[in-house]
Amino acid sequence: MAQTDVDIAKLNETVREEALQVQAAVREVKKVIVGQDYLLDRLLVGLLARGHVLIEGVPGLAKTLAVKTLAQTLAIAFQRIQFTPDLLPADLVGTLIYDQRTGEFVPRTGPIFTNLLLADEINRAPAKVQSALLEAMEERQVTLGDRTHFLPEPFMVLATQNPIEQEGTYPLAEAQIDRFMLKLKVGYPSRAEEAEILERMLVEREIPVAPVLDAERLFALRRAADAVYLDAKLRGYVLDLVGATRDPRAAGLGEVAALISFGASPRGTLYLARAAKAMALVRGRGYVIPEDVKEVAADVLRHRLIPTYEAEAEEITSDDLVARLLDRIPVP
């Protein structure tokens, strides 16, 4: 639908006011978390775009702390599950319990029935548990016995995994990892940031974090993210980027064709557009610019773009391939 400049100007002003609520949540989180702007921005993008987020990084980078602190700024239900090799699907989704008084089986729902779920070290749980979680993420419901139980709204999964350990881990399958809107790679802090961490945390103390967003406010922010203007040319840019992951030769990237086994599905196209709109809101704009798409492109595509053996032999990662696409695909 065509929009006039006046419409966009009004929308921009509305979104800017909504973004103030987002920045209030960020300020609360930053009382505890030093740096990690990339992580916080993407967590907010996932929250506003109704997407699940997978966070990858070595131990000790405050991945879990960042998620827990963000949850404290939201007046919604929060649960954390530490994934372990002996975890069972019933420990996650719940089970049926026999009631001796009535002689019937009654459902006892598991911790997945929450608004914000932290799945800590998701790659430590066996495939059955991972599948139960990922199915619930996609369907937004759980079946216990002959009854279907819908998960509450909002519902979001934030999962962490450690990339350096192999023993006792169960890597997520490519088809399952596709359920996550974003896959984030968290790195080490700078020296200045680490010095501030020392200053804040050397003496253990509790830092109060105030809840600034409730479920109703979050729903309003999500509607604002949906309303962010995405121009037809930028929609074409999103289609060009994702299309180039499937058929690089058609996009004029013949040298990349031998490096990509499989590209992103239409789910990746949808997630890239939605994430770009949410990023625009986080930045305080009511319209998407090319930089919004570029900012989230690697996070949306890195786990959907599967390199070939040739690429792995040359130590070319999916991040490298996304960077090549961003360099070569013309920006409108």
Disulfide bonds with the S-S distance in Angstrom:
none
